[in-house]
Amino acid sequence: MAYLNDHLVQVNEAIADGVDIMGYTSWGPIDLVSASHSQMSKRYGFIYVDRDDNGEGSLTRTRKKSFGWYAEVIKTRGLSLKK
């Protein structure tokens, strides 16, 4: 969340500087297989997927803490970001 927070703070600063930003889309909402390592253990999404590096797991999806954090960022239009 810290990485994304810091990135979005910079997006807001660019807007304040007059850059025409149309919007922001995060990389992926659910955990993705790491392209560089073909691993599920490197998790980047807002939603946890129950699956391991061997392809085992129930595939159950569970919201992470970052899911609520990002929802609040969207709802407040970035006012909840920590500078």
PyMOL Python script that loads the backbone (N, CA, C, O; Angstrom):
from pymol import cmd

cmd.read_pdbstr("""\
ATOM      1  N   MET A   1       0.824  -1.187   0.000  1.00  0.00           N
ATOM      2  CA  MET A   1       0.000   0.000   0.000  1.00  0.00           C
ATOM      3  C   MET A   1       0.871   1.253   0.000  1.00  0.00           C
ATOM      4  O   MET A   1       0.502   2.270  -0.589  1.00  0.00           O
ATOM      5  N   ALA A   2       2.026   1.180   0.662  1.00  0.00           N
ATOM      6  CA  ALA A   2       2.900   2.353   0.727  1.00  0.00           C
ATOM      7  C   ALA A   2       3.372   2.754  -0.668  1.00  0.00           C
ATOM      8  O   ALA A   2       3.396   3.937  -1.007  1.00  0.00           O
ATOM      9  N   TYR A   3       3.750   1.752  -1.478  1.00  0.00           N
ATOM     10  CA  TYR A   3       4.202   2.055  -2.840  1.00  0.00           C
ATOM     11  C   TYR A   3       3.098   2.747  -3.625  1.00  0.00           C
ATOM     12  O   TYR A   3       3.331   3.779  -4.254  1.00  0.00           O
ATOM     13  N   LEU A   4       1.905   2.185  -3.588  1.00  0.00           N
ATOM     14  CA  LEU A   4       0.790   2.755  -4.344  1.00  0.00           C
ATOM     15  C   LEU A   4       0.400   4.120  -3.793  1.00  0.00           C
ATOM     16  O   LEU A   4       0.089   5.029  -4.562  1.00  0.00           O
ATOM     17  N   ASN A   5       0.412   4.275  -2.471  1.00  0.00           N
ATOM     18  CA  ASN A   5       0.130   5.571  -1.861  1.00  0.00           C
ATOM     19  C   ASN A   5       1.100   6.623  -2.392  1.00  0.00           C
ATOM     20  O   ASN A   5       0.686   7.693  -2.838  1.00  0.00           O
ATOM     21  N   ASP A   6       2.395   6.309  -2.339  1.00  0.00           N
ATOM     22  CA  ASP A   6       3.408   7.270  -2.785  1.00  0.00           C
ATOM     23  C   ASP A   6       3.252   7.589  -4.270  1.00  0.00           C
ATOM     24  O   ASP A   6       3.437   8.733  -4.686  1.00  0.00           O
ATOM     25  N   HIS A   7       2.914   6.585  -5.059  1.00  0.00           N
ATOM     26  CA  HIS A   7       2.715   6.796  -6.493  1.00  0.00           C
ATOM     27  C   HIS A   7       1.531   7.736  -6.737  1.00  0.00           C
ATOM     28  O   HIS A   7       1.622   8.657  -7.548  1.00  0.00           O
ATOM     29  N   LEU A   8       0.432   7.501  -6.037  1.00  0.00           N
ATOM     30  CA  LEU A   8      -0.758   8.337  -6.229  1.00  0.00           C
ATOM     31  C   LEU A   8      -0.556   9.756  -5.709  1.00  0.00           C
ATOM     32  O   LEU A   8      -1.132  10.700  -6.250  1.00  0.00           O
ATOM     33  N   VAL A   9       0.250   9.913  -4.675  1.00  0.00           N
ATOM     34  CA  VAL A   9       0.606  11.261  -4.218  1.00  0.00           C
ATOM     35  C   VAL A   9       1.318  12.000  -5.350  1.00  0.00           C
ATOM     36  O   VAL A   9       1.053  13.180  -5.582  1.00  0.00           O
ATOM     37  N   GLN A  10       2.216  11.319  -6.053  1.00  0.00           N
ATOM     38  CA  GLN A  10       2.921  11.936  -7.181  1.00  0.00           C
ATOM     39  C   GLN A  10       1.968  12.258  -8.333  1.00  0.00           C
ATOM     40  O   GLN A  10       2.126  13.280  -9.001  1.00  0.00           O
ATOM     41  N   VAL A  11       0.979  11.390  -8.568  1.00  0.00           N
ATOM     42  CA  VAL A  11      -0.031  11.677  -9.594  1.00  0.00           C
ATOM     43  C   VAL A  11      -0.773  12.957  -9.227  1.00  0.00           C
ATOM     44  O   VAL A  11      -0.999  13.811 -10.085  1.00  0.00           O
ATOM     45  N   ASN A  12      -1.154  13.095  -7.956  1.00  0.00           N
ATOM     46  CA  ASN A  12      -1.842  14.316  -7.516  1.00  0.00           C
ATOM     47  C   ASN A  12      -0.960  15.549  -7.680  1.00  0.00           C
ATOM     48  O   ASN A  12      -1.449  16.617  -8.047  1.00  0.00           O
ATOM     49  N   GLU A  13       0.325  15.410  -7.412  1.00  0.00           N
ATOM     50  CA  GLU A  13       1.245  16.541  -7.596  1.00  0.00           C
ATOM     51  C   GLU A  13       1.354  16.910  -9.069  1.00  0.00           C
ATOM     52  O   GLU A  13       1.444  18.090  -9.407  1.00  0.00           O
ATOM     53  N   ALA A  14       1.345  15.924  -9.938  1.00  0.00           N
ATOM     54  CA  ALA A  14       1.374  16.200 -11.380  1.00  0.00           C
ATOM     55  C   ALA A  14       0.120  16.961 -11.796  1.00  0.00           C
ATOM     56  O   ALA A  14       0.197  17.896 -12.593  1.00  0.00           O
ATOM     57  N   ILE A  15      -1.027  16.569 -11.264  1.00  0.00           N
ATOM     58  CA  ILE A  15      -2.280  17.279 -11.559  1.00  0.00           C
ATOM     59  C   ILE A  15      -2.181  18.721 -11.081  1.00  0.00           C
ATOM     60  O   ILE A  15      -2.575  19.643 -11.795  1.00  0.00           O
ATOM     61  N   ALA A  16      -1.654  18.919  -9.871  1.00  0.00           N
ATOM     62  CA  ALA A  16      -1.492  20.273  -9.329  1.00  0.00           C
ATOM     63  C   ALA A  16      -0.555  21.110 -10.192  1.00  0.00           C
ATOM     64  O   ALA A  16      -0.688  22.332 -10.250  1.00  0.00           O
ATOM     65  N   ASP A  17       0.392  20.454 -10.863  1.00  0.00           N
ATOM     66  CA  ASP A  17       1.326  21.147 -11.754  1.00  0.00           C
ATOM     67  C   ASP A  17       0.754  21.383 -13.145  1.00  0.00           C
ATOM     68  O   ASP A  17       1.421  21.957 -14.006  1.00  0.00           O
ATOM     69  N   GLY A  18      -0.487  20.940 -13.367  1.00  0.00           N
ATOM     70  CA  GLY A  18      -1.139  21.191 -14.643  1.00  0.00           C
ATOM     71  C   GLY A  18      -1.103  20.053 -15.644  1.00  0.00           C
ATOM     72  O   GLY A  18      -1.535  20.222 -16.784  1.00  0.00           O
ATOM     73  N   VAL A  19      -0.595  18.898 -15.240  1.00  0.00           N
ATOM     74  CA  VAL A  19      -0.574  17.746 -16.144  1.00  0.00           C
ATOM     75  C   VAL A  19      -2.002  17.224 -16.295  1.00  0.00           C
ATOM     76  O   VAL A  19      -2.718  17.070 -15.305  1.00  0.00           O
ATOM     77  N   ASP A  20      -2.410  16.953 -17.529  1.00  0.00           N
ATOM     78  CA  ASP A  20      -3.760  16.472 -17.808  1.00  0.00           C
ATOM     79  C   ASP A  20      -3.817  14.955 -17.595  1.00  0.00           C
ATOM     80  O   ASP A  20      -3.482  14.181 -18.491  1.00  0.00           O
ATOM     81  N   ILE A  21      -4.239  14.548 -16.413  1.00  0.00           N
ATOM     82  CA  ILE A  21      -4.356  13.129 -16.067  1.00  0.00           C
ATOM     83  C   ILE A  21      -5.811  12.712 -16.268  1.00  0.00           C
ATOM     84  O   ILE A  21      -6.715  13.294 -15.668  1.00  0.00           O
ATOM     85  N   MET A  22      -6.036  11.712 -17.107  1.00  0.00           N
ATOM     86  CA  MET A  22      -7.401  11.249 -17.377  1.00  0.00           C
ATOM     87  C   MET A  22      -7.908  10.302 -16.294  1.00  0.00           C
ATOM     88  O   MET A  22      -9.113  10.238 -16.050  1.00  0.00           O
ATOM     89  N   GLY A  23      -7.017   9.572 -15.649  1.00  0.00           N
ATOM     90  CA  GLY A  23      -7.419   8.610 -14.634  1.00  0.00           C
ATOM     91  C   GLY A  23      -6.248   7.736 -14.256  1.00  0.00           C
ATOM     92  O   GLY A  23      -5.137   7.912 -14.754  1.00  0.00           O
ATOM     93  N   TYR A  24      -6.504   6.793 -13.371  1.00  0.00           N
ATOM     94  CA  TYR A  24      -5.461   5.871 -12.934  1.00  0.00           C
ATOM     95  C   TYR A  24      -6.068   4.483 -12.823  1.00  0.00           C
ATOM     96  O   TYR A  24      -7.165   4.318 -12.289  1.00  0.00           O
ATOM     97  N   THR A  25      -5.362   3.497 -13.322  1.00  0.00           N
ATOM     98  CA  THR A  25      -5.789   2.110 -13.211  1.00  0.00           C
ATOM     99  C   THR A  25      -4.662   1.318 -12.568  1.00  0.00           C
ATOM    100  O   THR A  25      -3.523   1.366 -13.033  1.00  0.00           O
ATOM    101  N   SER A  26      -4.971   0.595 -11.507  1.00  0.00           N
ATOM    102  CA  SER A  26      -3.939  -0.223 -10.866  1.00  0.00           C
ATOM    103  C   SER A  26      -3.605  -1.411 -11.768  1.00  0.00           C
ATOM    104  O   SER A  26      -4.360  -1.734 -12.685  1.00  0.00           O
ATOM    105  N   TRP A  27      -2.472  -2.056 -11.501  1.00  0.00           N
ATOM    106  CA  TRP A  27      -1.999  -3.144 -12.357  1.00  0.00           C
ATOM    107  C   TRP A  27      -3.020  -4.261 -12.449  1.00  0.00           C
ATOM    108  O   TRP A  27      -3.362  -4.684 -13.554  1.00  0.00           O
ATOM    109  N   GLY A  28      -3.509  -4.745 -11.343  1.00  0.00           N
ATOM    110  CA  GLY A  28      -4.493  -5.824 -11.353  1.00  0.00           C
ATOM    111  C   GLY A  28      -5.193  -5.912 -10.014  1.00  0.00           C
ATOM    112  O   GLY A  28      -4.539  -5.799  -8.977  1.00  0.00           O
ATOM    113  N   PRO A  29      -6.496  -6.109 -10.000  1.00  0.00           N
ATOM    114  CA  PRO A  29      -7.212  -6.139  -8.725  1.00  0.00           C
ATOM    115  C   PRO A  29      -6.998  -7.430  -7.930  1.00  0.00           C
ATOM    116  O   PRO A  29      -7.083  -7.416  -6.702  1.00  0.00           O
ATOM    117  N   ILE A  30      -6.720  -8.549  -8.618  1.00  0.00           N
ATOM    118  CA  ILE A  30      -6.520  -9.807  -7.903  1.00  0.00           C
ATOM    119  C   ILE A  30      -5.066 -10.239  -8.014  1.00  0.00           C
ATOM    120  O   ILE A  30      -4.337  -9.800  -8.904  1.00  0.00           O
ATOM    121  N   ASP A  31      -4.654 -11.114  -7.087  1.00  0.00           N
ATOM    122  CA  ASP A  31      -3.290 -11.641  -7.143  1.00  0.00           C
ATOM    123  C   ASP A  31      -3.039 -12.274  -8.499  1.00  0.00           C
ATOM    124  O   ASP A  31      -3.854 -13.050  -8.998  1.00  0.00           O
ATOM    125  N   LEU A  32      -1.909 -11.937  -9.085  1.00  0.00           N
ATOM    126  CA  LEU A  32      -1.535 -12.426 -10.409  1.00  0.00           C
ATOM    127  C   LEU A  32      -0.298 -13.303 -10.303  1.00  0.00           C
ATOM    128  O   LEU A  32       0.478 -13.177  -9.356  1.00  0.00           O
ATOM    129  N   VAL A  33      -0.116 -14.178 -11.257  1.00  0.00           N
ATOM    130  CA  VAL A  33       1.126 -14.944 -11.335  1.00  0.00           C
ATOM    131  C   VAL A  33       2.237 -13.985 -11.740  1.00  0.00           C
ATOM    132  O   VAL A  33       2.099 -13.253 -12.720  1.00  0.00           O
ATOM    133  N   SER A  34       3.334 -13.985 -10.996  1.00  0.00           N
ATOM    134  CA  SER A  34       4.473 -13.130 -11.310  1.00  0.00           C
ATOM    135  C   SER A  34       5.051 -13.527 -12.666  1.00  0.00           C
ATOM    136  O   SER A  34       5.480 -14.667 -12.850  1.00  0.00           O
ATOM    137  N   ALA A  35       5.065 -12.604 -13.600  1.00  0.00           N
ATOM    138  CA  ALA A  35       5.555 -12.898 -14.949  1.00  0.00           C
ATOM    139  C   ALA A  35       7.047 -13.225 -14.954  1.00  0.00           C
ATOM    140  O   ALA A  35       7.496 -14.062 -15.737  1.00  0.00           O
ATOM    141  N   SER A  36       7.808 -12.577 -14.093  1.00  0.00           N
ATOM    142  CA  SER A  36       9.255 -12.791 -14.100  1.00  0.00           C
ATOM    143  C   SER A  36       9.669 -14.082 -13.393  1.00  0.00           C
ATOM    144  O   SER A  36      10.719 -14.644 -13.705  1.00  0.00           O
ATOM    145  N   HIS A  37       8.859 -14.557 -12.448  1.00  0.00           N
ATOM    146  CA  HIS A  37       9.229 -15.741 -11.673  1.00  0.00           C
ATOM    147  C   HIS A  37       8.195 -16.868 -11.743  1.00  0.00           C
ATOM    148  O   HIS A  37       8.416 -17.937 -11.175  1.00  0.00           O
ATOM    149  N   SER A  38       7.090 -16.648 -12.420  1.00  0.00           N
ATOM    150  CA  SER A  38       5.998 -17.637 -12.510  1.00  0.00           C
ATOM    151  C   SER A  38       5.573 -18.132 -11.132  1.00  0.00           C
ATOM    152  O   SER A  38       5.365 -19.328 -10.928  1.00  0.00           O
ATOM    153  N   GLN A  39       5.448 -17.206 -10.197  1.00  0.00           N
ATOM    154  CA  GLN A  39       5.094 -17.555  -8.828  1.00  0.00           C
ATOM    155  C   GLN A  39       3.802 -16.869  -8.401  1.00  0.00           C
ATOM    156  O   GLN A  39       3.520 -15.740  -8.800  1.00  0.00           O
ATOM    157  N   MET A  40       3.032 -17.564  -7.592  1.00  0.00           N
ATOM    158  CA  MET A  40       1.880 -16.952  -6.939  1.00  0.00           C
ATOM    159  C   MET A  40       2.296 -16.317  -5.617  1.00  0.00           C
ATOM    160  O   MET A  40       1.569 -15.488  -5.071  1.00  0.00           O
ATOM    161  N   SER A  41       3.465 -16.702  -5.099  1.00  0.00           N
ATOM    162  CA  SER A  41       3.891 -16.196  -3.793  1.00  0.00           C
ATOM    163  C   SER A  41       4.212 -14.706  -3.825  1.00  0.00           C
ATOM    164  O   SER A  41       4.236 -14.065  -2.774  1.00  0.00           O
ATOM    165  N   LYS A  42       4.457 -14.147  -4.993  1.00  0.00           N
ATOM    166  CA  LYS A  42       4.622 -12.698  -5.127  1.00  0.00           C
ATOM    167  C   LYS A  42       3.238 -12.141  -5.419  1.00  0.00           C
ATOM    168  O   LYS A  42       2.729 -12.285  -6.531  1.00  0.00           O
ATOM    169  N   ARG A  43       2.628 -11.507  -4.428  1.00  0.00           N
ATOM    170  CA  ARG A  43       1.231 -11.094  -4.535  1.00  0.00           C
ATOM    171  C   ARG A  43       1.128  -9.579  -4.617  1.00  0.00           C
ATOM    172  O   ARG A  43       1.702  -8.851  -3.808  1.00  0.00           O
ATOM    173  N   TYR A  44       0.377  -9.125  -5.620  1.00  0.00           N
ATOM    174  CA  TYR A  44       0.280  -7.690  -5.874  1.00  0.00           C
ATOM    175  C   TYR A  44      -1.143  -7.149  -5.832  1.00  0.00           C
ATOM    176  O   TYR A  44      -1.319  -5.931  -5.818  1.00  0.00           O
ATOM    177  N   GLY A  45      -2.146  -7.982  -5.810  1.00  0.00           N
ATOM    178  CA  GLY A  45      -3.524  -7.529  -5.947  1.00  0.00           C
ATOM    179  C   GLY A  45      -4.155  -7.042  -4.656  1.00  0.00           C
ATOM    180  O   GLY A  45      -3.555  -7.113  -3.583  1.00  0.00           O
ATOM    181  N   PHE A  46      -5.372  -6.549  -4.781  1.00  0.00           N
ATOM    182  CA  PHE A  46      -6.185  -6.124  -3.643  1.00  0.00           C
ATOM    183  C   PHE A  46      -7.004  -7.297  -3.107  1.00  0.00           C
ATOM    184  O   PHE A  46      -7.584  -7.219  -2.024  1.00  0.00           O
ATOM    185  N   ILE A  47      -7.044  -8.377  -3.875  1.00  0.00           N
ATOM    186  CA  ILE A  47      -7.833  -9.555  -3.521  1.00  0.00           C
ATOM    187  C   ILE A  47      -6.909 -10.774  -3.515  1.00  0.00           C
ATOM    188  O   ILE A  47      -6.263 -11.083  -4.516  1.00  0.00           O
ATOM    189  N   TYR A  48      -6.856 -11.462  -2.370  1.00  0.00           N
ATOM    190  CA  TYR A  48      -6.023 -12.653  -2.214  1.00  0.00           C
ATOM    191  C   TYR A  48      -6.681 -13.832  -2.921  1.00  0.00           C
ATOM    192  O   TYR A  48      -7.887 -14.045  -2.792  1.00  0.00           O
ATOM    193  N   VAL A  49      -5.891 -14.595  -3.667  1.00  0.00           N
ATOM    194  CA  VAL A  49      -6.370 -15.816  -4.310  1.00  0.00           C
ATOM    195  C   VAL A  49      -5.671 -16.998  -3.642  1.00  0.00           C
ATOM    196  O   VAL A  49      -4.442 -17.066  -3.614  1.00  0.00           O
ATOM    197  N   ASP A  50      -6.464 -17.928  -3.105  1.00  0.00           N
ATOM    198  CA  ASP A  50      -5.911 -19.105  -2.432  1.00  0.00           C
ATOM    199  C   ASP A  50      -5.358 -20.082  -3.472  1.00  0.00           C
ATOM    200  O   ASP A  50      -6.049 -20.980  -3.952  1.00  0.00           O
ATOM    201  N   ARG A  51      -4.093 -19.866  -3.793  1.00  0.00           N
ATOM    202  CA  ARG A  51      -3.384 -20.730  -4.740  1.00  0.00           C
ATOM    203  C   ARG A  51      -1.893 -20.583  -4.455  1.00  0.00           C
ATOM    204  O   ARG A  51      -1.419 -19.483  -4.173  1.00  0.00           O
ATOM    205  N   ASP A  52      -1.157 -21.681  -4.528  1.00  0.00           N
ATOM    206  CA  ASP A  52       0.277 -21.611  -4.259  1.00  0.00           C
ATOM    207  C   ASP A  52       1.086 -21.765  -5.548  1.00  0.00           C
ATOM    208  O   ASP A  52       0.524 -21.880  -6.637  1.00  0.00           O
ATOM    209  N   ASP A  53       2.399 -21.765  -5.407  1.00  0.00           N
ATOM    210  CA  ASP A  53       3.283 -21.844  -6.576  1.00  0.00           C
ATOM    211  C   ASP A  53       3.159 -23.169  -7.332  1.00  0.00           C
ATOM    212  O   ASP A  53       3.572 -23.265  -8.488  1.00  0.00           O
ATOM    213  N   ASN A  54       2.594 -24.184  -6.686  1.00  0.00           N
ATOM    214  CA  ASN A  54       2.405 -25.492  -7.324  1.00  0.00           C
ATOM    215  C   ASN A  54       1.030 -25.631  -7.966  1.00  0.00           C
ATOM    216  O   ASN A  54       0.693 -26.696  -8.484  1.00  0.00           O
ATOM    217  N   GLY A  55       0.239 -24.572  -7.937  1.00  0.00           N
ATOM    218  CA  GLY A  55      -1.095 -24.621  -8.523  1.00  0.00           C
ATOM    219  C   GLY A  55      -2.143 -25.210  -7.602  1.00  0.00           C
ATOM    220  O   GLY A  55      -3.272 -25.463  -8.023  1.00  0.00           O
ATOM    221  N   GLU A  56      -1.779 -25.432  -6.341  1.00  0.00           N
ATOM    222  CA  GLU A  56      -2.707 -26.004  -5.365  1.00  0.00           C
ATOM    223  C   GLU A  56      -3.460 -24.889  -4.646  1.00  0.00           C
ATOM    224  O   GLU A  56      -2.931 -23.794  -4.456  1.00  0.00           O
ATOM    225  N   GLY A  57      -4.681 -25.174  -4.253  1.00  0.00           N
ATOM    226  CA  GLY A  57      -5.480 -24.229  -3.484  1.00  0.00           C
ATOM    227  C   GLY A  57      -6.921 -24.247  -3.950  1.00  0.00           C
ATOM    228  O   GLY A  57      -7.246 -24.815  -4.992  1.00  0.00           O
ATOM    229  N   SER A  58      -7.772 -23.623  -3.170  1.00  0.00           N
ATOM    230  CA  SER A  58      -9.210 -23.636  -3.455  1.00  0.00           C
ATOM    231  C   SER A  58      -9.627 -22.568  -4.457  1.00  0.00           C
ATOM    232  O   SER A  58     -10.755 -22.584  -4.949  1.00  0.00           O
ATOM    233  N   LEU A  59      -8.728 -21.644  -4.759  1.00  0.00           N
ATOM    234  CA  LEU A  59      -8.999 -20.480  -5.617  1.00  0.00           C
ATOM    235  C   LEU A  59      -9.998 -19.516  -4.979  1.00  0.00           C
ATOM    236  O   LEU A  59     -10.524 -18.631  -5.655  1.00  0.00           O
ATOM    237  N   THR A  60     -10.262 -19.683  -3.682  1.00  0.00           N
ATOM    238  CA  THR A  60     -11.125 -18.750  -2.958  1.00  0.00           C
ATOM    239  C   THR A  60     -10.488 -17.370  -2.987  1.00  0.00           C
ATOM    240  O   THR A  60      -9.275 -17.231  -2.832  1.00  0.00           O
ATOM    241  N   ARG A  61     -11.305 -16.368  -3.182  1.00  0.00           N
ATOM    242  CA  ARG A  61     -10.825 -14.990  -3.216  1.00  0.00           C
ATOM    243  C   ARG A  61     -11.273 -14.265  -1.953  1.00  0.00           C
ATOM    244  O   ARG A  61     -12.428 -14.366  -1.539  1.00  0.00           O
ATOM    245  N   THR A  62     -10.334 -13.526  -1.344  1.00  0.00           N
ATOM    246  CA  THR A  62     -10.597 -12.812  -0.103  1.00  0.00           C
ATOM    247  C   THR A  62     -10.044 -11.397  -0.214  1.00  0.00           C
ATOM    248  O   THR A  62      -8.907 -11.197  -0.642  1.00  0.00           O
ATOM    249  N   ARG A  63     -10.851 -10.424   0.171  1.00  0.00           N
ATOM    250  CA  ARG A  63     -10.374  -9.031   0.142  1.00  0.00           C
ATOM    251  C   ARG A  63      -9.236  -8.845   1.139  1.00  0.00           C
ATOM    252  O   ARG A  63      -9.312  -9.298   2.281  1.00  0.00           O
ATOM    253  N   LYS A  64      -8.178  -8.172   0.688  1.00  0.00           N
ATOM    254  CA  LYS A  64      -7.056  -7.836   1.563  1.00  0.00           C
ATOM    255  C   LYS A  64      -7.322  -6.472   2.205  1.00  0.00           C
ATOM    256  O   LYS A  64      -8.261  -5.770   1.831  1.00  0.00           O
ATOM    257  N   LYS A  65      -6.486  -6.112   3.171  1.00  0.00           N
ATOM    258  CA  LYS A  65      -6.570  -4.798   3.807  1.00  0.00           C
ATOM    259  C   LYS A  65      -6.461  -3.697   2.749  1.00  0.00           C
ATOM    260  O   LYS A  65      -7.112  -2.657   2.854  1.00  0.00           O
ATOM    261  N   SER A  66      -5.639  -3.936   1.741  1.00  0.00           N
ATOM    262  CA  SER A  66      -5.442  -2.939   0.684  1.00  0.00           C
ATOM    263  C   SER A  66      -6.714  -2.692  -0.126  1.00  0.00           C
ATOM    264  O   SER A  66      -6.863  -1.625  -0.721  1.00  0.00           O
ATOM    265  N   PHE A  67      -7.633  -3.659  -0.158  1.00  0.00           N
ATOM    266  CA  PHE A  67      -8.901  -3.489  -0.878  1.00  0.00           C
ATOM    267  C   PHE A  67      -9.680  -2.320  -0.274  1.00  0.00           C
ATOM    268  O   PHE A  67     -10.121  -1.421  -0.990  1.00  0.00           O
ATOM    269  N   GLY A  68      -9.843  -2.343   1.046  1.00  0.00           N
ATOM    270  CA  GLY A  68     -10.553  -1.263   1.733  1.00  0.00           C
ATOM    271  C   GLY A  68      -9.809   0.053   1.639  1.00  0.00           C
ATOM    272  O   GLY A  68     -10.416   1.115   1.494  1.00  0.00           O
ATOM    273  N   TRP A  69      -8.471  -0.023   1.723  1.00  0.00           N
ATOM    274  CA  TRP A  69      -7.658   1.189   1.622  1.00  0.00           C
ATOM    275  C   TRP A  69      -7.869   1.859   0.261  1.00  0.00           C
ATOM    276  O   TRP A  69      -8.078   3.070   0.187  1.00  0.00           O
ATOM    277  N   TYR A  70      -7.812   1.063  -0.816  1.00  0.00           N
ATOM    278  CA  TYR A  70      -7.960   1.626  -2.162  1.00  0.00           C
ATOM    279  C   TYR A  70      -9.382   2.129  -2.393  1.00  0.00           C
ATOM    280  O   TYR A  70      -9.577   3.147  -3.058  1.00  0.00           O
ATOM    281  N   ALA A  71     -10.370   1.430  -1.854  1.00  0.00           N
ATOM    282  CA  ALA A  71     -11.761   1.894  -1.962  1.00  0.00           C
ATOM    283  C   ALA A  71     -11.908   3.271  -1.319  1.00  0.00           C
ATOM    284  O   ALA A  71     -12.616   4.131  -1.843  1.00  0.00           O
ATOM    285  N   GLU A  72     -11.237   3.479  -0.182  1.00  0.00           N
ATOM    286  CA  GLU A  72     -11.294   4.781   0.498  1.00  0.00           C
ATOM    287  C   GLU A  72     -10.578   5.855  -0.325  1.00  0.00           C
ATOM    288  O   GLU A  72     -11.041   6.993  -0.393  1.00  0.00           O
ATOM    289  N   VAL A  73      -9.466   5.502  -0.941  1.00  0.00           N
ATOM    290  CA  VAL A  73      -8.757   6.458  -1.808  1.00  0.00           C
ATOM    291  C   VAL A  73      -9.674   6.903  -2.945  1.00  0.00           C
ATOM    292  O   VAL A  73      -9.743   8.090  -3.267  1.00  0.00           O
ATOM    293  N   ILE A  74     -10.373   5.951  -3.548  1.00  0.00           N
ATOM    294  CA  ILE A  74     -11.294   6.277  -4.643  1.00  0.00           C
ATOM    295  C   ILE A  74     -12.433   7.148  -4.131  1.00  0.00           C
ATOM    296  O   ILE A  74     -12.766   8.167  -4.737  1.00  0.00           O
ATOM    297  N   LYS A  75     -13.034   6.740  -3.004  1.00  0.00           N
ATOM    298  CA  LYS A  75     -14.183   7.464  -2.449  1.00  0.00           C
ATOM    299  C   LYS A  75     -13.828   8.910  -2.104  1.00  0.00           C
ATOM    300  O   LYS A  75     -14.638   9.815  -2.303  1.00  0.00           O
ATOM    301  N   THR A  76     -12.615   9.127  -1.587  1.00  0.00           N
ATOM    302  CA  THR A  76     -12.208  10.473  -1.173  1.00  0.00           C
ATOM    303  C   THR A  76     -11.469  11.231  -2.274  1.00  0.00           C
ATOM    304  O   THR A  76     -10.977  12.339  -2.061  1.00  0.00           O
ATOM    305  N   ARG A  77     -11.402  10.617  -3.447  1.00  0.00           N
ATOM    306  CA  ARG A  77     -10.685  11.226  -4.577  1.00  0.00           C
ATOM    307  C   ARG A  77      -9.252  11.595  -4.197  1.00  0.00           C
ATOM    308  O   ARG A  77      -8.725  12.630  -4.604  1.00  0.00           O
ATOM    309  N   GLY A  78      -8.644  10.720  -3.410  1.00  0.00           N
ATOM    310  CA  GLY A  78      -7.243  10.892  -3.048  1.00  0.00           C
ATOM    311  C   GLY A  78      -6.988  11.681  -1.780  1.00  0.00           C
ATOM    312  O   GLY A  78      -5.838  11.800  -1.357  1.00  0.00           O
ATOM    313  N   LEU A  79      -8.026  12.224  -1.162  1.00  0.00           N
ATOM    314  CA  LEU A  79      -7.815  13.018   0.051  1.00  0.00           C
ATOM    315  C   LEU A  79      -7.352  12.174   1.237  1.00  0.00           C
ATOM    316  O   LEU A  79      -6.805  12.714   2.198  1.00  0.00           O
ATOM    317  N   SER A  80      -7.563  10.865   1.182  1.00  0.00           N
ATOM    318  CA  SER A  80      -7.141   9.983   2.274  1.00  0.00           C
ATOM    319  C   SER A  80      -5.683   9.536   2.148  1.00  0.00           C
ATOM    320  O   SER A  80      -5.177   8.836   3.024  1.00  0.00           O
ATOM    321  N   LEU A  81      -5.009   9.929   1.075  1.00  0.00           N
ATOM    322  CA  LEU A  81      -3.607   9.542   0.886  1.00  0.00           C
ATOM    323  C   LEU A  81      -2.728  10.178   1.947  1.00  0.00           C
ATOM    324  O   LEU A  81      -2.979  11.303   2.378  1.00  0.00           O
ATOM    325  N   LYS A  82      -1.700   9.459   2.368  1.00  0.00           N
ATOM    326  CA  LYS A  82      -0.741   9.968   3.356  1.00  0.00           C
ATOM    327  C   LYS A  82       0.432  10.594   2.619  1.00  0.00           C
ATOM    328  O   LYS A  82       1.087   9.943   1.805  1.00  0.00           O
ATOM    329  N   LYS A  83       0.689  11.863   2.911  1.00  0.00           N
ATOM    330  CA  LYS A  83       1.777  12.570   2.221  1.00  0.00           C
ATOM    331  C   LYS A  83       3.050  12.528   3.012  1.00  0.00           C
ATOM    332  O   LYS A  83       4.065  13.073   2.578  1.00  0.00           O
TER     333      LYS A  83
END
""", "prot")
cmd.dss("prot")
cmd.show_as("cartoon", "prot")
cmd.util.cbc("prot")
cmd.orient("prot")
